[in-house]
């Protein structure tokens, strides 16, 4: 056996009469008089390959083990299919069973299983229609991200997972320490174990200071941009928010470009171009999967995605958006006023009802944005931008970065943050500073948007949320 074999997606392109072997997992099997039909999937495409097995071709004892979930190889000949929806099928001449699956206990036998149940068997759910489609889209989206930036001369950089600074200045970070001794038996309960703190002195810890899992690679990406000009990072980030909403994960992936010699206008142009091209790539390369989502998960999904690709994004200032919201007859759950942090309901109203296409909002009040965003001359707003999309709200957040040393130093102190962890970040403003800008896109948020899936836990293979760290 070799990885360079013929995938199911390739078999559909073969001419009748071609002899081929098909590897995969059994979706279903049904028997009729003198014939059996097996639906086989190897995950390479949405459509299953139908295997036709005439009576007597395969030993009955072996064939009996071909149940849902079993892993098999069928040898046979490609023939024209009389069934609707498929041009060809495979007429079996032999088979090999790699791994049986007990039909009485195999979890994916359950019809109509909820997404909540499928999260409990995340190690198996990829074999189903929905999650096979989700992960194929995820793969193509990741490829599209890299292709977009590589085609434009950006350098892919890897930023640290462990850091001593908070890129957002908002806390909610996971601590990294070697001062916890694990596996200490709990008194009177020999089956339980606990942690014991070996020291409370940060100087005795592994890194000699409090350290955390990163919430963003942005700050380090800025250092790379101020030497390589245009860079991007694409990797895991972490937030210790105790939130169980359908939009939050403790571990998720971020796409973060940083560009030297770029201002807010250039940042907006890149973000719009990026979102359109990635979505177009998915439309072009995941047709079968998107048709499934359009039919079963989110009606009019395809229409929405096509609309994004073909629309010019509207550009409004935060102040203009607040005026529109205040003048609307819409009753919002959260009050609207200048200085308020816009909620998803406000963002969706702007994109879906007021404008009717994606919107880029700019120039937010500095009090509701991060310390690193460049201040405007009015002293009240910063050069921030958020890309808002119909059906989901914010999908990209970015800004022109503050390149002035004294202004940045004052802003860090103004927000009550310590200067020491940011000494190197401030150094960038002392030695060859340059105007620069960038943005961040939550990869799982994008996947929710392009698949129509309603819970962020269902667009990542293994979700990390409060109380969940299995698999």
Residue pairs with C-beta under 8 A, 6 or more apart in sequence:
5 21
5 23
6 14
6 20
6 21
6 22
7 42
7 44
7 45
8 22
8 24
8 40
8 41
8 42
8 44
8 45
8 47
8 48
8 49
9 44
9 45
9 47
10 44
11 20
11 22
11 49
11 78
11 88
11 90
12 45
12 47
12 49
12 86
12 87
12 88
14 20
14 78
14 88
15 78
16 78
16 79
16 80
16 88
17 77
17 78
17 79
18 77
18 78
19 75
19 76
19 77
19 78
20 75
20 76
20 77
20 78
20 90
21 73
21 74
21 75
21 76
22 40
22 42
22 49
22 51
22 73
22 74
22 76
22 90
23 42
23 72
23 73
24 40
24 41
24 42
24 43
24 49
24 71
24 72
25 40
25 41
25 42
25 69
25 70
25 71
25 72
25 127
26 38
26 39
26 40
26 66
26 67
26 68
26 69
26 70
26 71
26 72
26 101
27 39
27 40
27 41
27 48
27 68
27 127
28 38
28 39
28 68
29 36
29 37
29 38
29 39
29 66
29 67
29 68
30 36
30 37
31 37
34 54
34 55
35 52
35 53
35 54
35 55
36 52
36 53
36 55
36 63
36 66
37 50
37 51
37 52
37 53
38 50
38 51
38 53
38 66
38 74
39 48
39 49
39 50
39 51
40 48
40 49
40 50
40 51
40 72
40 74
41 48
41 49
41 127
41 132
43 126
43 127
43 132
43 135
43 136
45 136
45 288
46 129
46 132
46 133
46 136
46 288
46 289
46 291
46 292
47 85
47 86
47 288
49 89
49 90
50 81
50 83
50 86
50 89
50 90
51 74
51 76
51 89
51 90
51 92
52 79
52 89
52 90
52 91
52 92
53 63
53 92
54 91
54 92
57 92
57 93
57 94
58 92
58 94
58 95
62 95
62 97
63 95
65 97
65 100
66 72
66 95
66 97
67 100
67 101
67 102
67 103
67 106
68 101
68 103
68 106
68 108
68 109
69 101
69 103
69 106
69 108
69 109
69 127
70 97
70 99
70 100
70 101
71 97
71 98
71 99
71 101
72 95
72 96
72 97
72 98
73 95
73 96
73 98
74 90
74 92
74 94
74 95
75 92
75 93
75 94
75 95
76 90
76 91
76 92
76 93
76 94
77 90
77 91
77 93
78 88
78 89
78 90
78 91
79 88
79 89
79 90
79 91
80 87
80 88
81 87
81 88
81 89
83 89
103 109
107 113
107 121
107 124
108 121
108 124
108 125
108 127
108 128
110 117
115 130
115 455
115 458
118 125
118 128
118 130
118 131
118 458
119 125
119 457
119 458
119 463
122 461
122 462
122 463
122 470
122 471
123 471
125 131
126 132
126 135
126 461
129 292
130 292
130 296
130 297
130 458
131 458
133 286
133 288
133 289
133 292
133 293
133 451
134 289
134 447
134 451
134 453
134 458
134 459
135 461
136 286
136 289
137 282
137 286
137 289
137 290
137 447
137 450
137 451
138 447
138 459
140 281
140 282
140 285
140 286
141 278
141 281
141 282
141 443
141 446
141 447
141 450
142 234
142 443
143 281
144 277
144 278
144 281
144 282
145 234
145 255
145 278
145 443
146 156
146 234
147 281
148 274
148 277
148 278
149 156
149 230
149 232
149 257
150 156
152 230
153 230
154 230
154 231
154 232
154 257
155 224
155 228
155 230
155 231
155 232
156 231
156 232
156 233
156 234
157 220
157 221
157 224
157 228
157 231
157 232
157 233
158 233
158 235
159 214
159 217
159 220
159 221
159 224
159 233
159 235
160 214
160 217
160 220
161 213
161 214
161 235
161 236
162 176
162 207
162 211
162 212
162 213
162 214
163 211
163 212
163 213
163 214
163 220
164 207
164 209
164 210
164 211
164 212
164 421
165 219
165 421
165 422
165 425
166 173
166 212
166 215
166 417
166 421
167 214
167 215
167 216
167 217
167 218
167 219
167 370
167 372
168 215
168 216
168 370
169 370
169 371
169 412
169 415
169 417
170 215
170 370
172 215
172 239
172 240
172 241
173 212
173 213
173 215
173 238
173 239
173 240
174 212
174 213
174 238
174 240
174 250
175 210
175 211
175 212
176 206
176 207
176 211
176 212
176 213
177 205
177 206
177 211
178 205
178 206
179 197
179 198
179 199
179 200
179 204
179 205
180 195
180 196
180 197
180 198
181 195
181 196
181 197
181 198
182 193
182 195
183 193
184 193
184 194
184 195
184 196
185 192
185 193
185 194
186 192
186 193
186 194
198 204
199 205
202 208
202 209
202 210
203 209
205 211
213 237
213 238
214 237
214 238
215 237
215 238
215 239
216 237
216 254
216 256
216 440
217 233
217 235
217 237
217 254
217 256
218 256
218 258
218 372
218 438
218 440
219 372
219 422
219 425
220 233
221 231
221 232
221 233
221 256
221 257
221 258
221 438
222 258
222 401
222 425
222 428
222 436
222 438
223 424
223 425
223 428
224 231
224 258
225 231
225 258
225 259
225 260
225 436
225 438
226 260
226 428
226 432
226 433
226 434
226 436
229 259
229 260
229 261
230 257
230 258
230 259
230 260
231 257
231 258
232 255
232 256
232 257
232 258
233 254
233 255
233 256
234 253
234 254
234 255
234 256
234 443
235 253
235 254
236 251
236 252
236 253
236 254
237 251
237 252
237 253
237 254
238 250
238 251
238 252
239 248
239 249
239 250
239 252
240 250
241 248
241 250
242 466
243 466
244 465
244 466
246 454
246 455
246 456
246 457
247 445
247 448
247 456
248 456
248 465
249 444
249 456
249 457
249 460
249 463
249 464
249 465
250 464
250 465
250 466
251 464
252 442
252 443
252 444
252 456
252 460
253 442
253 443
253 444
253 460
254 440
254 441
254 442
254 443
255 440
255 441
255 443
256 438
256 439
256 440
256 441
257 270
257 274
257 438
257 439
258 401
258 436
258 437
258 438
259 266
259 267
259 270
259 436
259 437
259 438
260 434
260 435
260 436
261 434
261 435
261 436
262 270
262 400
262 435
262 436
262 437
262 438
263 383
263 400
263 435
263 437
264 362
264 374
264 383
264 385
264 399
264 400
264 437
266 437
267 385
267 398
267 399
267 400
267 437
267 438
267 439
268 313
268 315
268 360
268 362
268 385
270 439
271 360
271 385
271 387
271 396
271 398
271 439
272 313
272 358
272 360
272 387
274 396
274 441
275 308
275 358
275 387
275 389
275 395
275 396
275 441
276 308
276 309
278 446
279 305
279 308
279 309
279 450
280 309
282 290
282 305
282 450
283 290
283 302
283 305
283 306
283 309
289 451
290 301
290 302
290 305
290 450
290 451
291 302
293 301
293 451
293 452
293 453
294 300
294 301
294 302
294 452
297 451
297 452
297 453
297 454
298 304
298 391
298 451
298 452
301 451
301 452
304 390
304 391
305 450
307 357
307 390
308 357
308 358
308 389
308 390
311 357
311 358
312 357
313 357
313 358
313 359
313 360
313 387
314 355
314 357
314 358
314 359
314 360
315 359
315 360
315 362
316 324
316 350
316 355
316 359
316 360
316 361
316 362
317 361
317 362
317 363
318 342
318 361
318 362
318 363
318 364
318 365
318 381
319 338
319 363
319 381
321 342
321 346
321 350
321 359
321 361
322 336
322 337
322 338
322 340
324 350
324 354
325 332
325 336
325 346
325 349
325 350
326 336
326 337
328 349
328 353
328 354
330 349
330 353
332 343
332 345
332 346
332 349
333 343
333 345
334 340
334 343
334 345
334 346
336 346
338 365
339 365
339 367
339 368
340 368
341 368
342 361
344 392
344 393
344 394
347 359
347 386
347 388
347 393
347 394
348 388
348 390
348 391
348 392
348 393
350 359
350 361
350 388
351 357
351 358
351 359
351 388
351 389
351 390
351 393
352 390
352 391
356 390
357 390
358 387
358 388
358 389
358 390
359 387
359 388
360 385
360 386
360 387
360 388
361 385
361 386
361 388
362 383
362 384
362 385
363 376
363 381
363 382
363 383
363 384
364 381
364 382
364 384
364 386
365 380
365 381
365 382
366 373
366 375
366 380
366 381
366 382
369 382
369 384
369 399
370 399
371 402
371 408
371 411
371 412
371 414
371 415
371 417
372 399
372 401
372 402
372 408
372 411
372 425
373 382
373 383
373 384
373 399
373 400
373 401
373 402
374 382
374 383
374 399
374 400
374 401
374 402
374 403
374 404
375 381
375 382
375 383
375 402
375 407
375 411
376 382
376 383
382 399
383 399
383 400
383 437
384 397
384 398
384 399
385 397
385 398
385 399
385 439
386 394
386 396
386 397
386 398
387 394
387 395
387 396
387 397
387 439
388 394
388 395
389 395
389 449
391 449
392 445
392 448
392 449
395 441
395 442
395 445
395 446
395 449
396 439
396 440
396 441
397 439
397 440
398 437
398 438
398 439
398 440
399 437
399 438
399 439
400 435
400 436
400 437
401 436
401 437
401 438
402 408
402 411
402 429
403 429
403 433
403 434
403 435
403 436
404 429
404 433
405 426
405 429
405 430
405 433
408 425
408 426
408 429
409 419
409 426
412 419
412 422
412 426
413 419
419 426
444 456
444 459
444 460
445 456
447 453
447 459
447 460
448 454
448 456
448 459
451 459
453 459
456 463
457 463
457 465
462 470
462 471
